């Protein structure tokens, strides 16, 4: 069931004026989140919209009516004078996720996404950070029948959108290979784990724990797994797919990782232009720029023990470096769509992002990047995984794009492209201080 109202679905909608105004042509490229209410909202008068995810409506649209089109006859909805939302009767074609649904309100039009639970999801919902899903990962064969509990991982839906990748020339302590800063479009959304893979999850899938910071050495099941190489992670992902039918498990690309890390910000870190050890696990003896010294923990911390970024992702800065799917690529001074570095067998190095517990603060910057041999493992290196469905059956058609240039909401206009020449990656980061 689609719910429509005289107000936008939430603050993340960024209206776009109609193209060719006066000519009758409408711009259908602006997309937004679905319009649904929270379970506890009494403005439905006890009648809840169907679907597992709910959100409250935001600022009023300055419109007298809504035009709803499914590629056929247009339906005109006059808003209730009291401002109450209108419920639209179930539409036969709405179940067909391949068919777009456009809502036109005044001088703005929106493409509405359909929310369904992915086949692999144990639960799906919406909170202050956005859409989330949980997945229960069973352990090795035989464990479930023996009463072992599955390990539950929460993932965040990262919508398709635009952002500025790399660092500007003015950023303190940057490397040349972080530029030129340029506009990147990610054309498809994906689910990303809200934390680095834990030792508990790794153990459930792989039956062992390679970590340096284990339960007997300042670590534990909820600490990130480390001492895993890129090659090790690939074996984990293939084993995870066997436990979750209908899933494609992968690492995020370098572009996907930075987009998720920035979470709609343009600052040095997702927390702003400065960090403290209360936000990020790094060597507090070496603050960023003119920051103050702070705590150096000398080990990892449990996942989700430090604040999340604006999109609900924990420890994207610090704690452990995170492997990316692709290898190194040079940045170019032009807009790019879905950029990826070298992939496949024989790639000499794979990208890592985020810095670790043993790094100086400037290493944890969103734009900082290194690359290492895919068989290299040490106590600084971990990962977080992404999930995608193998088909649209039981999957989700999601709203897109959102632009990562407007703070926590991250739905603003695309920034201007960067210019300049790119350079290569630095060398190995052995020791975690580079």
C-alpha positions as CSV (number, residue, x, y, z in Angstrom):
1,X,0.0,0.0,0.0
2,X,1.3,3.4,-0.9
3,X,0.6,6.3,1.5
4,X,0.5,9.8,0.2
5,X,0.0,13.1,2.0
6,X,0.2,16.8,1.6
7,X,3.6,16.6,3.1
8,X,7.0,15.2,2.0
9,X,8.1,11.8,3.3
10,X,10.9,13.2,5.5
11,X,13.6,15.8,5.6
12,X,15.7,13.9,3.2
13,X,13.6,14.7,0.2
14,X,15.2,17.4,-2.0
15,X,12.5,18.7,-4.4
16,X,13.7,19.4,-7.9
17,X,11.8,21.9,-10.1
18,X,10.2,20.6,-13.2
19,X,12.3,20.6,-16.3
20,X,11.1,22.7,-19.3
21,X,8.6,24.5,-17.1
22,X,5.7,25.8,-19.2
23,X,6.3,23.1,-21.9
24,X,4.5,20.4,-20.0
25,X,7.7,18.3,-19.6
26,X,8.4,17.1,-16.1
27,X,11.7,16.1,-14.6
28,X,11.3,12.5,-13.3
29,X,14.9,12.1,-12.2
30,X,14.4,13.4,-8.6
31,X,13.9,10.5,-6.2
32,X,12.9,10.3,-2.6
33,X,12.3,8.0,0.3
34,X,8.9,6.3,0.6
35,X,6.1,8.0,2.5
36,X,5.2,5.9,5.5
37,X,4.4,6.6,9.2
38,X,5.9,5.1,12.3
39,X,4.0,2.4,14.2
40,X,3.5,4.7,17.2
41,X,2.1,7.6,15.2
42,X,-1.5,8.3,16.2
43,X,-2.2,10.5,13.2
44,X,-3.2,7.4,11.3
45,X,-6.2,7.0,13.5
46,X,-5.3,3.4,14.3
47,X,-4.9,2.5,10.6
48,X,-1.2,1.7,9.9
49,X,0.3,1.5,6.4
50,X,1.5,-1.9,5.2
51,X,5.2,-2.6,5.1
52,X,8.0,-3.3,7.6
53,X,9.7,0.1,7.6
54,X,8.1,3.3,8.8
55,X,9.1,6.9,9.0
56,X,7.4,10.2,10.0
57,X,6.5,12.9,7.5
58,X,8.6,16.0,7.5
59,X,8.1,19.6,6.3
60,X,4.8,20.5,4.4
61,X,4.9,20.6,0.7
62,X,3.5,23.8,-0.7
63,X,1.0,22.0,-3.0
64,X,-2.7,21.8,-3.4
65,X,-2.8,18.3,-4.8
66,X,-0.8,15.3,-5.6
67,X,-0.7,13.6,-9.0
68,X,0.2,9.9,-8.8
69,X,1.1,8.1,-12.0
70,X,2.1,4.5,-12.7
71,X,2.8,4.9,-16.4
72,X,-0.9,4.8,-17.0
73,X,-3.8,7.1,-16.0
74,X,-2.9,9.8,-13.5
75,X,-4.6,9.8,-10.2
76,X,-5.3,13.2,-8.6
77,X,-5.3,13.3,-4.8
78,X,-6.6,16.4,-3.0
79,X,-5.0,16.8,0.4
80,X,-7.2,16.6,3.4
81,X,-7.8,20.3,4.6
82,X,-6.8,19.2,8.1
83,X,-3.4,18.1,6.8
84,X,-4.0,14.5,7.6
85,X,-2.4,12.0,5.3
86,X,-4.5,10.1,2.8
87,X,-4.3,6.4,2.3
88,X,-4.4,5.2,-1.2
89,X,-6.1,1.9,-1.9
90,X,-3.7,-1.0,-2.9
91,X,-2.8,-0.7,-6.5
92,X,-2.5,-3.9,-8.6
93,X,0.7,-2.9,-10.3
94,X,2.4,-1.7,-7.2
95,X,3.7,-5.2,-6.5
96,X,5.6,-5.0,-9.7
97,X,8.9,-3.5,-8.5
98,X,10.1,-3.1,-12.1
99,X,7.4,-0.3,-12.7
100,X,8.3,3.1,-11.4
101,X,5.8,5.2,-9.4
102,X,5.9,9.0,-9.7
103,X,4.3,11.5,-7.4
104,X,3.9,15.1,-8.6
105,X,3.3,17.7,-6.0
106,X,2.9,21.3,-7.2
107,X,6.0,22.1,-9.2
108,X,8.0,19.1,-8.0
109,X,8.0,15.4,-8.9
110,X,9.3,12.4,-7.1
111,X,10.0,8.8,-7.9
112,X,8.8,6.7,-5.0
113,X,10.7,3.6,-3.9
114,X,9.0,0.4,-2.8
115,X,10.1,-1.1,0.5
116,X,10.2,-4.9,0.9
117,X,12.2,-7.1,3.2
118,X,15.2,-8.7,1.4
119,X,14.9,-12.4,1.4
120,X,18.0,-12.8,3.6
121,X,16.8,-10.2,6.2
122,X,15.7,-11.4,9.6
123,X,14.2,-7.9,10.3
124,X,14.0,-4.6,8.5
125,X,13.0,-1.2,9.8
126,X,13.8,2.5,10.1
127,X,15.3,4.5,12.9
128,X,16.9,7.9,13.4
129,X,19.8,6.9,11.0
130,X,17.6,5.5,8.2
131,X,16.8,2.0,6.9
132,X,18.4,-1.0,8.6
133,X,18.2,-4.7,8.3
134,X,19.4,-7.5,10.5
135,X,20.8,-10.9,9.3
136,X,21.2,-13.9,11.5
137,X,24.3,-15.9,10.4
138,X,24.2,-19.6,11.4
139,X,27.4,-21.2,12.6
140,X,29.2,-24.1,11.1
141,X,27.1,-27.1,10.1
142,X,25.8,-28.9,13.1
143,X,26.1,-26.0,15.5
144,X,22.5,-25.0,15.1
145,X,21.2,-28.4,16.0
146,X,23.5,-28.4,19.0
147,X,21.8,-25.3,20.3
148,X,24.4,-22.7,19.2
149,X,23.0,-19.3,18.6
150,X,23.3,-17.5,15.3
151,X,25.3,-14.3,15.2
152,X,23.2,-11.3,14.3
153,X,24.7,-8.5,12.2
154,X,22.9,-5.2,11.5
155,X,23.3,-3.6,8.1
156,X,22.4,-0.1,6.9
157,X,21.0,0.6,3.5
158,X,23.3,3.0,1.6
159,X,21.3,4.7,-1.0
160,X,22.7,5.4,-4.5
161,X,23.8,9.0,-4.8
162,X,26.6,11.5,-5.4
163,X,29.5,12.7,-3.3
164,X,32.9,14.4,-3.5
165,X,35.7,11.8,-3.3
166,X,39.2,12.6,-2.2
167,X,40.6,15.6,-0.3
168,X,40.9,19.2,-1.4
169,X,44.4,20.7,-1.8
170,X,43.8,22.8,1.3
171,X,43.3,19.8,3.6
172,X,46.0,19.5,6.3
173,X,48.4,16.5,6.2
174,X,46.9,15.1,2.9
175,X,48.8,13.0,0.3
176,X,48.8,14.0,-3.3
177,X,47.2,10.7,-4.3
178,X,44.1,11.7,-2.4
179,X,43.4,14.2,-5.2
180,X,42.1,15.6,-7.4
181,X,38.9,15.8,-5.4
182,X,36.1,14.9,-7.8
183,X,32.4,14.1,-8.0
184,X,31.4,10.5,-7.9
185,X,28.0,9.0,-8.6
186,X,27.1,5.6,-7.2
187,X,24.2,4.3,-9.4
188,X,23.0,1.5,-7.1
189,X,22.4,1.2,-3.4
190,X,23.7,-1.6,-1.2
191,X,23.5,-2.9,2.3
192,X,26.6,-2.3,4.4
193,X,27.4,-3.8,7.8
194,X,27.1,-1.1,10.5
195,X,30.3,-2.4,12.1
196,X,33.5,-4.2,11.2
197,X,33.1,-7.9,11.2
198,X,33.4,-9.2,14.8
199,X,35.5,-12.1,16.0
200,X,32.1,-13.8,17.0
201,X,30.8,-13.6,13.4
202,X,34.1,-14.7,11.9
203,X,34.2,-17.6,14.2
204,X,30.6,-18.6,13.4
205,X,31.4,-18.7,9.7
206,X,35.0,-19.9,9.7
207,X,35.3,-21.9,12.9
208,X,38.4,-20.2,14.1
209,X,39.7,-16.8,15.3
210,X,43.0,-15.4,13.9
211,X,42.8,-12.2,15.9
212,X,45.7,-10.8,18.0
213,X,43.3,-9.1,20.4
214,X,41.3,-12.2,21.4
215,X,39.5,-12.9,24.7
216,X,42.8,-13.6,26.6
217,X,44.6,-10.6,25.2
218,X,42.5,-7.4,25.7
219,X,39.9,-8.5,23.1
220,X,36.8,-10.6,22.9
221,X,33.9,-11.8,20.6
222,X,32.6,-8.3,20.0
223,X,36.0,-6.8,19.0
224,X,36.7,-6.6,15.3
225,X,38.4,-9.6,13.8
226,X,41.9,-8.7,12.6
227,X,45.0,-10.4,11.3
228,X,43.0,-11.3,8.2
229,X,44.3,-10.7,4.7
230,X,42.1,-9.7,1.7
231,X,42.4,-13.3,0.5
232,X,41.2,-14.5,3.9
233,X,38.2,-12.2,3.6
234,X,37.3,-13.6,0.2
235,X,37.1,-17.1,1.7
236,X,34.9,-15.7,4.5
237,X,32.5,-14.1,2.0
238,X,32.1,-17.3,0.0
239,X,31.4,-19.2,3.2
240,X,28.9,-16.5,4.2
241,X,27.0,-16.9,0.9
242,X,26.6,-20.6,1.5
243,X,24.8,-19.8,4.8
244,X,22.6,-17.1,3.3
245,X,20.9,-18.3,0.1
246,X,20.1,-15.5,-2.4
247,X,22.9,-13.2,-1.1
248,X,26.0,-11.8,-2.9
249,X,28.5,-10.9,-0.1
250,X,31.4,-8.6,-1.0
251,X,33.6,-5.9,0.3
252,X,32.6,-2.3,-0.6
253,X,34.6,-0.7,-3.4
254,X,36.9,2.1,-2.4
255,X,34.4,4.7,-3.7
256,X,31.5,2.9,-1.8
257,X,33.5,2.9,1.4
258,X,34.4,6.6,1.3
259,X,30.8,7.5,0.4
260,X,29.5,5.6,3.4
261,X,32.3,6.9,5.7
262,X,31.6,10.5,4.8
263,X,27.9,10.0,5.3
264,X,26.8,13.2,3.6
265,X,29.6,15.4,5.1
266,X,32.3,17.5,3.4
267,X,34.5,17.7,6.4
268,X,37.9,16.0,7.1
269,X,36.1,13.4,9.2
270,X,32.4,12.5,9.4
271,X,32.4,14.1,12.8
272,X,33.8,17.4,11.5
273,X,37.3,18.8,10.9
274,X,38.6,17.4,14.2
275,X,38.3,14.1,16.2
276,X,39.0,13.0,19.7
277,X,39.7,9.5,21.2
278,X,36.1,9.6,22.6
279,X,34.9,9.5,18.9
280,X,37.6,7.5,17.2
281,X,40.1,4.8,18.4
282,X,43.5,6.0,17.3
283,X,46.8,7.0,18.9
284,X,45.7,10.0,20.9
285,X,49.4,11.1,21.4
286,X,49.3,12.4,17.8
287,X,46.2,14.5,17.3
288,X,45.1,16.0,14.0
289,X,46.3,19.5,13.0
290,X,46.0,21.7,16.1
291,X,44.0,19.2,18.2
292,X,44.8,18.3,21.8
293,X,46.5,15.0,22.9
294,X,44.3,12.3,24.3
295,X,44.0,8.6,25.1
296,X,46.0,5.9,23.3
297,X,44.3,2.6,24.1
298,X,47.0,0.4,22.4
299,X,44.3,-2.1,21.3
300,X,41.0,-2.4,19.4
301,X,37.7,-1.6,21.1
302,X,34.5,-3.6,20.8
303,X,32.4,-2.6,17.7
304,X,29.7,0.0,18.3
305,X,31.4,1.2,21.4
306,X,32.1,4.7,19.9
307,X,29.7,7.1,18.2
308,X,28.2,6.2,14.8
309,X,28.5,8.5,11.8
310,X,25.4,10.3,10.5
311,X,24.3,7.2,8.6
312,X,24.5,4.8,11.6
313,X,27.9,3.2,10.7
314,X,30.3,2.6,13.6
315,X,34.1,3.0,13.7
316,X,34.5,3.9,10.0
317,X,37.5,6.0,11.3
318,X,40.1,4.1,13.3
319,X,39.9,0.8,15.3
320,X,41.0,-1.4,12.3
321,X,41.8,-0.7,8.7
322,X,39.1,-2.0,6.4
323,X,39.8,-3.9,3.2
324,X,38.1,-2.7,0.0
325,X,37.1,-4.9,-3.0
326,X,39.2,-3.2,-5.6
327,X,42.8,-2.3,-6.1
328,X,44.5,1.0,-6.5
329,X,43.3,3.5,-9.1
330,X,44.4,7.0,-10.0
331,X,41.9,9.8,-9.4
332,X,41.0,11.8,-12.4
333,X,39.8,15.4,-12.6
334,X,36.4,14.6,-14.0
335,X,33.0,13.3,-12.8
336,X,32.9,9.5,-12.5
337,X,30.1,6.9,-12.2
338,X,30.7,3.7,-10.2
339,X,34.5,4.0,-10.4
340,X,36.5,0.9,-9.5
341,X,40.1,0.1,-9.3
342,X,41.7,-3.1,-10.8
343,X,40.1,-6.3,-9.8
344,X,40.5,-10.0,-10.6
345,X,43.4,-12.4,-10.0
346,X,46.9,-11.0,-10.2
347,X,46.1,-7.5,-8.8
348,X,49.2,-6.6,-6.8
349,X,47.5,-4.5,-4.1
350,X,44.1,-3.9,-2.6
351,X,42.9,-0.7,-1.0
352,X,42.4,-0.2,2.7
353,X,40.6,2.6,4.4
354,X,39.9,4.2,7.8
355,X,43.1,3.8,9.8
356,X,43.5,1.8,13.0
357,X,43.9,1.9,16.8
358,X,47.7,2.4,16.3
359,X,47.6,5.2,13.8
360,X,48.0,9.0,14.2
361,X,44.8,10.9,13.8
362,X,45.5,12.2,10.3
363,X,45.6,8.7,9.0
364,X,41.9,8.2,10.0
365,X,40.8,11.0,7.6
366,X,37.9,10.0,5.3
367,X,40.1,10.6,2.2
368,X,43.2,8.8,3.3
369,X,44.0,5.6,1.3
370,X,46.6,2.9,1.3
371,X,47.1,-0.4,-0.6
372,X,48.6,-3.7,0.5
373,X,49.3,-7.1,-1.0
374,X,46.1,-9.2,-0.8
375,X,47.9,-11.9,1.2
376,X,49.1,-9.5,3.9
377,X,47.6,-9.9,7.4
378,X,48.4,-8.1,10.6
379,X,46.7,-6.9,13.8
380,X,45.7,-3.6,12.2
381,X,43.6,-5.0,9.4
382,X,40.0,-6.0,9.4
383,X,36.9,-5.4,7.2
384,X,33.2,-4.8,7.0
385,X,31.0,-6.5,4.3
386,X,28.3,-5.5,2.0
387,X,25.2,-7.6,1.0
388,X,23.2,-7.5,-2.2
389,X,20.5,-9.8,-3.4
390,X,21.1,-12.2,-6.3
391,X,17.8,-11.1,-8.0
392,X,14.9,-8.7,-7.5
393,X,12.8,-11.5,-6.1
394,X,12.3,-10.8,-2.5
395,X,14.7,-7.8,-2.7
396,X,14.1,-4.1,-2.5
397,X,13.6,-1.3,-5.0
398,X,15.1,1.6,-3.2
399,X,14.9,5.4,-3.5
400,X,17.9,7.1,-5.2
401,X,20.0,9.2,-5.5
402,X,20.9,11.1,-2.4
403,X,23.8,13.6,-2.6
404,X,26.5,13.4,0.1
405,X,27.0,17.2,0.5
406,X,24.5,18.3,3.1
407,X,25.6,17.1,6.5
408,X,23.7,14.3,8.2
409,X,20.9,14.3,5.8
410,X,23.1,14.1,2.8
411,X,20.6,14.9,0.1
412,X,21.8,18.2,-1.3
413,X,22.9,19.1,-4.9
414,X,26.0,17.6,-6.4
415,X,29.1,19.6,-5.8
416,X,31.2,21.0,-8.6
417,X,33.8,18.6,-10.0
418,X,37.4,18.9,-9.0
419,X,40.4,19.5,-11.2
420,X,44.1,18.6,-11.3
421,X,46.3,15.6,-11.8
422,X,46.4,12.4,-9.8
423,X,49.4,10.5,-8.5
424,X,49.8,6.9,-7.4
425,X,49.3,5.2,-4.0
426,X,52.0,5.3,-1.3
427,X,53.8,2.1,-0.3
428,X,53.0,-0.4,2.3
429,X,51.6,0.7,5.7
430,X,53.3,-2.0,7.7
431,X,53.4,-0.9,11.3
432,X,50.2,1.0,10.9
433,X,51.7,4.5,11.1
434,X,51.9,5.5,7.5
